[in-house]
Amino acid sequence: MIRKMLSETAELDMLQRESFSYFMHETNPHNGLVIDKTAPDWPASIAAVGLALAAYPVAIERGFISRAAALKRVLITLRFFWDSPQGPEPDATGHHGFYYHFLDMQSGRRAWQCELSTIDTTFFLAGALTAGCYFDGPGADEVECRRLAEALYQRTDWAWAQDGGGAVSMGWKPESGFLPNRWNGYDEALLLYVLGLGSPSYPLAPGSYGDWAAAYQWQQSYGIEYVYAGSLFTHQLSHIWVDFRGIQDKAMRAKGIDYFENSRRATLVQQQYAIENPHGFAGYNELCWGITASDGPGPAVLDVDGKQREFYDYVARGVPLGPDDGTIAPWVVVSSLPFAPEIVLPTIDYFIHQVGLKAGNPYGFKSTFNPSFPCNCANPYGWVSPWHFGIDQGPIILMIENYRSDMLWRLMRNCPYIVKGLQRAGFTGGWLPPG
């Protein structure tokens, strides 16, 4: 029996405030870079930077930060990215308007010989455009914010990232060129194609979206039909910025649903999978679910109650086809709040009051926990990740806000690039004006 100690409003306020404190304390104040993970000497994540940029307007409206202080932080970030070195050099910050996945927190240069990431650049640009839409005043700083956000977006050469093909490459490295894998099939790249198609400067070819959608995998799980993507975050990230309620592309028109309904179904599948618990992991039930790309207790292969179990570290866990090692990610449940509040709110209560996942954590929930992993843990619910991640904190803030007020959705309906991108992808209906 869960003992509810806070009202829904107070609980959601607390989660947003504590998650936003990650961006307040884990951001370099001189360049706006946000650390990917709260580990020593860790680099910045450009996706986390984009989520921070989108979170500042929410934080202003919720009273977590003043408009002036938030605008100062946003401008520092946008100026850094506009002025940072672009080019084919292996230690640059970006190339062709795209940015490396991870950047050194101090210098802002490429870290770990990582890839120039098309998807993480997408989330950075979406955050920049959010800030540009929100700061709409006549003052010089707000005018500059809008100018820089649009300039960064319009500098991005989406056509280059197609590398002569249809679907967009996942990335590029100066040492070896484009990565062989492309964004094909339903995943978090839905927003990538919307922004790429909406560009007035270097847009994606019109057929690119069709190439991506042609690889959709429709599946029926527990009597629920939906376009499949195993990790729950893939059904969420594009929805932070785009209100898919009532608008449809060719694939959704054929099925008579929209992507919002598809994400609702994927969320329900997650809960049903936990109830069914086909692999017999500890803790899974109707209040304990949420499997996604996340941190984990491995790598390790251990004997658990007479059964050999393989545990992973950071991997794209998925439902119902796996991989699954008993690791639950509370943040991804919170981020499903707009889709299925009737099952998400009780699970949030469970995580807070039953599992005690917030106790002693400055930024709300730690990223993951695993009751099946054998460890000498004081917590009866097993192994808990020692880390917080910026890409976990941002969706908590933003999807709670979409549930509470539609704020991000309302803001981005007025972004001409998103509107144009949706229209070029074949979306019609709902709030979209005729194409």
N, C-alpha and C positions, 0 to 999 in steps of 0.2 A: 504493500500500500504506500503510495507516494504522498508525502506530507507537503502540500503546497504552502509556501511561506510568503510568496510575493504575488501581487496581482500580475496579470499578463503585461500591462503597461510598464510596471516597475521592472519586470524581468527583462523585457525587450530593451528598455532604456539602459539597464545595467550591461547587457551584452553589447549593445552598440558603443556605449561609453568605454568599456574596458577594451574592446577590440580597436577602437580608434586610438587608444593610448599607445598601441604598438607604433602607429605612424608618428605620433608625437615624440616618442623616445627612441625609435630605431631608425630615424632619418638623419642623414648628414645635413646639418643646417646650412652648410656652405654650397651644396650643389643639389639638394633635394633627393639624393639617392636613398633608397630604402633597402635595408638589409634583407636578404632572402630568408634567412634563418638565424635564430638567436644562438649561434655557435661562435666561438672565438675565431676572429680573422676570416669571417665569411663574406662573400661579395654581395653586391646589390643584385636584385632581380628587377628587370625593366617592367615586367608584368606587375610586380608589387608597387612600383612607382605609379603606373597607370591607375591601379586601384586606389592608391592614396589620393591622387588628383581627383578622382571621382568622389572620394569620401569627404573631402573638405567641404563641399556644399552641404552635404547631409549634416556634418558636424556643426556648421554655422546655424542651420535651421534648428538643430536640437540643443543649441547653447553650449556645445563642448569647446568652442573656440570662437573668437570674434571674427567678423568679416575681414577686418584689416589685417589681423595676424595670419589668417588663412591665405589671403591674397598675396601677402609677402612670401609665404612658403611656396605657393604656386608659381609665382614669377621667378623665384630663384631656380626652381626646377625647370621651367620652360626655357629660361635663358641659358641654363647649362646645356640642355639638349640641343638648342639651336646653335650654340657656339662650339659645341664639342666637335672634334675632328671626324670628318667623314672621308672615307677613301678605302682603297684596297689594302692598305698597310695592315699587318697582322696585329698591331697594337692600337688601332683606331677605336673609336666608340661606335661607329656605324658606317654604313655604306649604302648608297642609293636611297637614303632616307630611312632605311631599316637599322635596327640596333642589335648589338650582341645580347644574347640571353642574360649573361651575367657580366657585371662591370665592377671594377675595383671601387670600393666605397670611397676612397680618397681621390684618386686620379680620374675616375670615370672611364678608364681604358678597359679594353677587353680582358676578361679574367678566364683562366683555366683553358685557354685555347677553345672556347666554346663556339657555337655556331651563331651566325647572324640569324636571328629567329623571326620568322614571319608572323607566327602566332603571338609571341610575346610582344612584338612591336605593335600588333593589332590592339592588344589590351592597353599598352601605353598610350597609343593615339586616341583610343576611345576615352581614356581618362582626361587627356588634354582637351578633347572636344567638349567633354562634360564641363570642364572648368570654363572653357570659352563660352559655352551657352549660358552658364550660370552667372558669370560676372559680366553683366550686360549694362553696367552703368556708364555715364559719360566721362568719368574721371580718367586721367591719363594712364593710371596703372591698370584699370579694367580694360581700357582700349588696347593697351599693350598685350594683356592676357589674351584677348580675342585674336589679335593679329598673330601672335606667336603660335597659338593653337592651330590656326588655319594654315600658317606657313609650314609648320612641322608636318601636318597631314598632307598638304599639297606637294611637299618635297618627296614623298614616298613613291617610289617607282614600282608600282604593283605589276605592271607589264613585264618588267625585268625579272621579277620573281617567278614568272611562269616558265622561264628558261626554254622558250620555244614550244612549250606544250600547252595543254589546256588547264588542268588543275595546277594549283600553285605549289611550288616546292616548299618543303618544311624549313629549309634554311640553306645557308651558304657559308663556306669557310675559305679564307684566302689561300690556304695551303692546298685545297683539293677541289674547290668549286662548289657547285650546287649539290646538296644532299640528294640521294636517289629517291627518297620517299616523298610523296606528294600528299596534299590534303584531299583525300578521296573518301567519300562516304560520311555519314552523319557523325559529327563530333563538334568540338568547340570552335571549329573554323567557320561555322555559319556566320559569325560576326566578321571574320576576315573577308569573306566574299562580299558581304554587304558594304563594308568600307571600301574594299578594292573596286567594286563596281560603281560606287558613288563618286569616285575621285574625278575632279574636273581637269586634272593635269596629266596623270599617268594611269588611266583606269585599266582594270582587267578587261580582257576580251569578253564579249557578251556570252560566248559559249562556255566560259570557264565554270560557271555555276552549274550548268547542266552536266558537265564532266564530273563535278563533285557529287551531285545528287544522284547520278546514275549508279553509284556504288552503294546506295542505301540497302540496308538489311532489315526487312520487316520481320518481326518475330512475335510469337504468342507465348507468353509466360504466365502461368497461373490463370489462364483464361483471359489475359489482357493482351491486346494487340498494340504494338507500338514500333516505331523505327528504333532499332537497337543501337545502343552504345552502352557498354558495360559499366564504366566508371560514372558515378552519379554526377560528378562535376561537369561532365560534357553536356548534360541536360540543363545546366544552370548558367554558365559564364556568359554566353551570348545574350541570355535573358536579363542580365544585369542592366543592359543598355537599351534593349529593344523590347517593346511591348508587343508580343506576338499574339495577343488575344484578338481573335476575330479577323486576322489577316492570314492569307494562305498563298503558298506558291503552288506550282503544278502538282508536286507530290502530295501535298496536304489536301488540295482540292479533290484529288482522286480518292482519298480515304475519308473525306468528310470531316476532318478535324483540323486543328492548327497546332503549331509547335508548343504552345502553352499547354494544351491538353495532352500532347505527347509527353511533355515533361511531368505532368501530373501522373500519367500512367507509369512512367519509369520510376517515380517515387513510390507509388503503390506496390510495384513489383519488388522494390527493395524491402519493404516491410514484410511482404508475403514470403520472400526468400528467408528472412530472419525467422519468421514463424515456423516455416517448414524445416529450416536448418539442416539441409541435406548432408552436411559433413559433420554434424554433431559438435559444433564449436561451443565452448562455454559462454554463457551470458546472452546468446541470441534469443530474442523474443519480440513480441509486438511493440515493446518500448525500447528495444536496444537494437538498432540497425543503422546503416549508413556506411556503405562500402564504396571506395573511390581511390583514385591515385593518391597515395599518401605514404607517410613515414611508417615504419614498422620495426619490430623487435629483432629481425634477422640481420644478415642471413644465418640460418641455422637449421639443422635437421635434428630433431629431438624425439625421444620416446615420451609420449604423454599418455598416461593411463593405459599402457600396453599397446598404443597405436603410434606409428611413426608419423610425425608431423613436420612439414617443411614451412619455415617462417622466412619472410622476406624483409628487406629493408624498404627503401623507397621504390614502389612499383605501382603500375596501373591496375590495382585490384578492381574486379568487376563482378556484376550480378546479371544473370545467374550462371554465366559460363566461366567465371573465374578470371584470374586467379583469386583465391580467397584463403587467408590463413588465420582468420579469427580476429582481424584488426578492424576496429570501428573508428570512424572519423566524425566526431560530434559536429564540427563546423559544417560539414556537407549536409547534415540534417537541417540545421538552422537555415542554410541557404535554399532549402526546398520549401520554406515557409509560404511563399505566395501560391505554390501549386497545390499543397495539401495540408492546410493548417490543422485540420481535424486530427491528423496523425502526428504532425510535427510538434505541436505545442505540448502534448503529453510526454513526448520523448525528450523535449528540452527540460521539462520538469524532472524527469527521471535522471537525466545526466547531472543536473544541478544538485538535486536533493537526495537522490539515492546513491549514485556513483560518486558524488562529491568531486567532480572533475575540475571545479573552479578553485578549490581551496588552495590558497598560497600561490596562485598563478596571477601575475600582474596583468596579463592580457586575456583574461577569460579562460576559455577552454584550451588545454594543451591540444596538440594536433590530433593525436590518436591514443587509443588504449587497446589492450588485448588480454582478455581474461583467460585465454587458453595457454598463453606463454608461461612456462614454469619460471618463476623468479621468487626471490626472497623479498616480497613486496609487502609493505605495511598496508597498502590498499587491497582489500579483498577482491577488487575487480581487476587485479593483475597488473601487467606491465603498462606504464603510461609513458608516452614519449617525453623526453626531457626538453623538447623544443617547441617554439612557436614559429610559424611561417607567415610571411606577409601575404602570400597568395591565399592563405586560409582566412586571415583576419578581414580582408577587404570584402569578400562576398557576404560575410556575416552582417557587416554594417549596411551594405547596399541592398541586399535582398530583404532584410528586415524592413528597411525603409520603403521598398516597393510594396511590401505587404501592408505597411501602415498607411502610406500616403500616395503611392504611385509616383513618388518624386522623380526618380531617375527616368522612368518611362515618360512622364509628362514633359520633362526637360528635353529629352532626346527626340520626341516627336517633332520638335521644332528645329532639329538639326537638318539642314537641307541635304547634307551628304548621306545621311542615313535614309532619309526619305527616297532620294534618287537611287541609292543602292538597292533598296528593297524593290522599287519599281523595276529596275533593270534586271533583277533576279526573277521577276514575274509575279511578285506579290500584289494582291488586290484585296479590296474589301476593308471592313472595319474602319479604323481611324485614318487610313491612307487616302489622300486625295487621288482622283483619277490620274493615271499615268499619262 
